[in-house]
Amino acid sequence: GGTWRGVFIRAPESTAVHAVAAGTVVFSGWLRGFGNLLILDHGGEYLTVYGNNQAILKQVGDNVAGGEAVASVGSSGGQAESGIYFELRYRGKPVDPLQWAKLR
């Protein structure tokens, strides 16, 4: 599978996954190791990655608002429990999402 550089957040299956900020969908599909995966481009060279989804609600090119539901929690990435894989990238490099959240 893929290399993880983010966090896994446990949540009940079918729970709504919300965009952390406004952006445009640049990837929407299945990727080995990540399952059903959605990637949002937020501009300013920031991307967020949402993996392990049960269902993806948005397609490539869709614009989303911050807080808008973009997927539902699942276990499509091969995890034993349901949850969402979340990753933040700046200029193509992973950023610790917990450190970023502390700055907000």
N, C-alpha and C positions, 0 to 999 in steps of 0.2 A: 504494500500500500504506500501511500504518500508519507512524507515526513511532517510530523506535527510541530507547530511552533506557536500554538495558541493555548487556549484553555478548554476543558470539557466541563460543561455546566449541566449537572443532572437535572432533569425535569420530566414530568409525566408525559407519556406519549400523547400526541395531538395538541399539546400546548402551543399557542401562537408564538412565533418567533418574530420580533419586531426589529426593524432597521434602527441602528443606533443614531443615524443622521440621514439627511436627505442625500440621494445619490441616484445613479443610473446602473441598471443591471448590465454587467459585462460578461457574466457566465451564469448559466442556469442549466444544470444537467447532472448526470451521474459521473463520478470520478473514483476510480479504484482507491480504496483506503479512506475515502471521505464520504462515500455514499452520495446521496442527493445533495448537491452542492450549489450554493448561490454566492456570487461575488458581486459586491457593489463598489462602484467608483464614486468617491465623494468629492473629487476635485482636489487640487492642491497636492496631488500625488499620494493621497490616502485611499486605501482599499480596505474593505472588511470582508471576511470570509465566514460563511455560515454553513457548516457541514453536518452530516449525520441526520438530515431531515427526513421525515416521513413523506412529506409532500412539499413541493415548491410552488408558490402562488404567483410568481412573476417570471417573465421571459426576458431574454436579452433585448436591450433597448428600452425597457420600461423605466420610467422615472418614478421614484418612490419618495415619500415624505418621511422625515424622521419620526419614528414611532409607529409607522405603518406596518401591518402584518405582511411578511414576505414569504413565510414558510410555516411548517408545523413540525414540532419536535418528533423525532423518531429514533430508529437504531439502524438506519440504512448503511452506515459505515462499518458495520460488523461488530459494534460494541455489544457487550452483554447486557447493558442497561440503556434505557432511553435518555437522551440528553442532546444538547447542541454543542458542536465544536465551533468555537469562535476564535478568529484570528484577526489581528490588525496589522496592516502593512503600510509603511511609508517609504516611498521611492523604491518599491520592490523588496524591501527588507522587512522581516518581522519585527514588530515592536511589542514589548510585553504589555498586553492589554490591561493588566492590573495596575501597572505603573502609570499608564495613560489615563486610566479612570481616576487615579488619585489627583491628577493635575486639573481635573474638571471641577 
